[in-house]
Amino acid sequence: MRTVLVLAAAAATLMVAACSNHTQNEAAAAADHAGAATASAAQDTAANTKAAAADAAKATDRAADATANAAGVAERKTEAAANAAAKQK
């Protein structure tokens, strides 16, 4: 009985050892895949950040143009009001 148990334990150990290389290979492949996915995600994030920065710069330029135009209109209206006031004196 003991001999059978020892042989069964030895066979189980050999099976685990045989699977170990396969398991290690699968784990290494999974780690490689995870690393590639992480690198790809980092590249996508960098590209998206760059595009968002470009969009923000365009929006800032448009806002600056609109502010300058509004300031010009305000200046012209102020000048027109001052001229009108001066004519009424």
Backbone hydrogen bonds, N-H to C=O, Kabsch-Sander energy under -0.5 kcal/mol:
donor,donor_aa,acceptor,acceptor_aa,energy
5,L,1,M,-2.2
6,V,2,R,-2.8
7,L,3,T,-2.6
8,A,4,V,-2.6
9,A,5,L,-2.6
10,A,6,V,-2.4
11,A,7,L,-2.6
12,A,8,A,-2.5
13,T,9,A,-2.3
14,L,10,A,-2.3
15,M,11,A,-2.2
16,V,12,A,-2.3
17,A,13,T,-2.5
18,A,14,L,-2.4
19,C,15,M,-2.2
20,S,16,V,-1.4
21,N,17,A,-0.9
22,H,18,A,-0.8
23,T,19,C,-3.2
24,Q,20,S,-2.9
25,N,21,N,-2.6
26,E,22,H,-2.6
27,A,23,T,-2.6
28,A,24,Q,-2.6
29,A,25,N,-2.4
30,A,26,E,-2.5
31,A,27,A,-2.4
32,D,28,A,-2.5
33,H,29,A,-2.5
34,A,30,A,-2.5
35,G,31,A,-2.4
36,A,32,D,-2.5
37,A,33,H,-2.5
38,T,34,A,-2.3
39,A,35,G,-2.4
40,S,36,A,-2.5
41,A,37,A,-2.4
42,A,38,T,-2.3
43,Q,39,A,-2.2
44,D,40,S,-2.5
45,T,41,A,-2.5
46,A,42,A,-2.3
47,A,43,Q,-2.4
48,N,44,D,-2.7
49,T,45,T,-2.6
50,K,46,A,-2.4
51,A,47,A,-2.4
52,A,48,N,-2.5
53,A,49,T,-2.4
54,A,50,K,-2.1
55,D,51,A,-2.4
56,A,52,A,-2.5
57,A,53,A,-2.3
58,K,54,A,-2.2
59,A,55,D,-2.4
60,T,56,A,-2.4
61,D,57,A,-2.3
62,R,58,K,-2.5
63,A,59,A,-2.5
64,A,60,T,-2.5
65,D,61,D,-2.4
66,A,62,R,-2.6
67,T,63,A,-2.3
68,A,64,A,-2.4
69,N,65,D,-2.6
70,A,66,A,-2.5
71,A,67,T,-2.5
72,G,68,A,-2.2
73,V,69,N,-2.4
74,A,70,A,-2.6
75,E,71,A,-2.4
76,R,72,G,-2.4
77,K,73,V,-2.5
78,T,74,A,-2.5
79,E,75,E,-2.4
80,A,76,R,-2.4
81,A,77,K,-2.6
82,A,78,T,-2.3
83,N,79,E,-2.5
84,A,80,A,-2.5
85,A,81,A,-2.4
86,A,82,A,-2.2
87,K,83,N,-1.9
88,Q,84,A,-1.1
89,K,86,A,-0.8
